[in-house]
Amino acid sequence: MWIVVFSLLVLTVTFFVYGALRRKAFYKRVDKLEDWKNDILQRPIPDEIGKVKGLTMSGETEEKFEVWRSDWDDIVGVILPNVEEQLFDVEDFANKYRFQKAKALLDTIEQRLHSIEEQLKIMVDDIQVLVQSEEQNRTEIGSVRELQQKLIKEAITRRGSLSSSAKVFDEKLEKANELLQAFDERTEKGNYIQASEVLEEAKELLGQIEHLLKIVPGLFVELQTNIPAELTNLKNGLRDMEEAGFFLETFAIDSQMERLEEKRVELLEQLTVLECNGMEEEINFIEESMEQMFELLEKEVEAKNEITILLPNLREDLTKTEEKLTHLKEETESVQLSYRLAEEELVFQQKLGKELKELRQQLQVIDEVTEEQKQTFSSVRSMLEEWREGLTACQNKIEQAQESLNSLRKDELKAKEELKQLKEKLLEDKRLVQKSNIPGLPETLLHRLEDGEQKLAQAIAKLSDVPLEMGRVTALVDEAQALIHENSSILHETIEKARLAEHVIQYGNRYRSRSAEVKKRLSNAEELFRAFEYDEAIEMAVQAIEPFEKDVLEKVQHLAG
């Protein structure tokens, strides 16, 4: 029983505590919305609406003023008092623990206040736009009218240079005047925003007229005077060149000039109605096209002058080249008496002859084309340049072949000089052996020396062959040279060893009486010396002396100097 009573008591207390907290939260939210409502009431919206009274109260301005004042009166006199009553209802619902209704009503009130905020923001923005439009219109209209008067004077002053477009300028200026009259009418009626739109349109139109007055006279000069004059000059130049014998059909300049003239007429028609977008680029294209045609004709004249000078020189160069080839062939025949030339060299010269013959035929074709005026001089010049490259290539080949022949003779002279030096080398080595007074030379060295002389003889004999195989001669000379120089080195070394062996034996004679063994070894060394075994003689003598004197070989070498 007590548990039930206690539980009911706890629930009752919890309910009252929860109700108190919820009511407090609602009261707090009510106070916040009340402050928001009062803030709206205290805003200077009437002052903002009052700014419109300084404007002309008619038309659009009057209509907007009445709407804004009516909307504000409705907010202050109807909507906000209703909000006040609803806030009291929220408090009543909260006191009676009708929390769901209280919350729903608070949400409704908050949405209504948001709606009022949005409505007031739009109202203030519109008022500012209207007032600013009036101020901006009042500020700008003076400069716009000054520009209008300035352009009217310029159109009158430049009327002659405006040519057929003068009437269109008048129409545009009249349109600008109508827009400014419409601006005045809308301003007088209080339609400031509409007046601002009309003023912007008038400013844009006057800006276009100002720009056109600057560029149109120059465009007429280009299209009516400069371009026709240049086309006439181009036409006259073309006629004069054709009469002078230039072949110009390939360039199709006549058809190009017709297209440019058609374009000029088309642009002139557009300029008359002041449709000038992209016209400067179109005129530049016409002028650049004419400039390119002038340059083309100038290059033709230059090409003709170059050909007039170049052709005789090239004929002479070709004749000289043919003479060089003839000389080369004659010299080749002479060289063949002494040399065996590679078959490729002879075939190469035959091919050169064919190439020069083709160049001669090509040059005759170029002469005919030039004389009969069947091609442009520019194309003939290109043909001559290509032809000259071919002639230069043949000239280079002839020079290479000539150098090859000269190289053969250089190789022959070089081989003869080298063989002469090898002969002298052999004589020097023989004299060296005679002066050395050595008993003789080892048999292996004698064989090598004999081989060297045979190699030299083979090279000399091969050099005397007719026809001469220079490649084989060079190989034999190289072999003889390598062998003879190597033999000379061995010979010098052998003589030095013979002298050293003799000095060592002589030095060892002072120890000959020391023992029978020493005497025997020295005797053996002498026998080896007389048998031309100089290395073994030195070794035997050193073995005999070393028991009595160390490093005897170094000492003897030092004493021998």
C-alpha positions, 0 to 999 in steps of 0.5 A: 500500500505504501509503495503505491502511495509513494509511487504516485507521489513521485509521479505527481512531483515529476509531472509538476517539475516537467510541467514547470520546465516546459512552461519556462521554455515556452515563456522564454521563446514567447519573450524572444518572439515578443522582442522580435515583434517590437523590433519590427515595430521600432524600425524606421520603415515610415522614414524609408517610405517617406523618401519617395515623397520627395519624388514626383508622386505620379505613375509608377512612383505613386502606385508603389508608394501607396502599396508600400504604405498600405503594406506597412499599415497592415503589418502594424495595424493588423498582423503584429497585433494579431501576433500579440494576441497569439503570444498571449494564447501560447502562454495560456496554453502553456499554463494549462499544460497544452504544450502541443498547441502552444508549440504549434502556435509558436511555430506559426508565429515565427513563420509569420515574423519571417514572412514579415522580414522578407516582405520588409526587405523587398520593400526597402530594396525596392525603395532604394532602387527607386530613389537611386534610379532617380538620383542616377538619372538626374546625375547622368542625363546631363552628360548624355545630352552633351554627348548627343549634341556633340555627336549631332555636330560631328555628324554634320561636320563629317557628313561628306566623309560619311558618304552613303551612311549619312542617312543611317547616322541621321536615323540613329541620332533620331532614335537616340533623341526619341529615347531621351524624349521617352526618358523625360516622359517617364521621369515626369510621370514618376516612372524612374525605373523605366526611365533608367532603362530607357536612359541606359538604352540611349547611352548604349546607342550614343556610344555606338554612334560615337564609335562609328563616327570614329571608324566609318570615314576611314573605312570608306576611304579604304573601300572607296579609294585605297583598295580600288587604287591598289587593285587598279595598280595590281591589274596594270602591273599584271598586264604589263608583265604579261606583255613583257613575256611573263607566264602568270596563268598559274597564279590565277591573279585575275580570279583572285582580284575578282573575288577581292572586288566582290568582297569590297562591294559587299563590305561597302554595302554593309558599311552603308547601313553601318554593319561594321562588325568584323569589317576591319579584319575583312579589309585587312584580309583584302589588303594582305591578299593584295600585298601577297600578290604584289610580292608574288609579281615582284618575286617573278621579276626577281626570278627572271633577273636571276635566271638571266644571270644564272643560266649562262654561268650554269652552262659554263659550269657544266662545260667545265665539269664535263672537261674535268671528267674528261681529264679525269678519264684521261688520267685514269687511263694513264694511271692504269698503265702502272696501277691495277684500279678497282672495277668499282672506280671505273664503273663510278666514272661511267656513272658520272658521265651518264649523270652529266649527260642527264644534267645537260639534257635537263638544262636544255629543257630549262632553256626551252621552257624559259625561251618559250615562256611555258612556266613561271620564272619562280618555278624555273628558278626552283628547277635551276636550284635543284639542277645546280644541286645535282651539278654540285654533287657531280663536281664533288664526286669528280674531286673525290675521284681525282683525290683517289688517283692522287692518293694512289701516287702518294702511296707509291712515293711513300712506299718507295721512300720507306723501302729506301729507308729500309735498305739504308737500315740494313746497310747500317746494321751490317756496318755495325756488325763489322765495327763490333768485331764480335766473333759472329751472330747466332744462326737464328738471328742470321735466318731472321736477317735473311728473311728481312732481306727477302721481304724487302726484295719482295716489296721492291719487286712488287713495286715494279709490277705493271699494273701496280697493285698498291694494296699488295705493295703496301702490305709487303712494305709493312711486313718488311718494315716490321721484320727489319726493325725488329731484327735491328733491335735484336741485332743491337741487343746481341752485340751488346751481349757479346761485348758484355760476355767478353768483358766478364770473361776477361774480368774472370781471368784474374780468378782462373788460377784459384782452382781447376773448376774456375779455370774449366768454367772460364774455358767453357765460357770462352768456347760458348763465346766463340760459338756465338752463344753469348747468353750462355757464355755470360751465365757460365763466366758469372758462375765461375766468378760469383764464389769470389765476388758477388754481383760481378755482372753489375760491376762489369757492366758499370766498368764497361760503361 
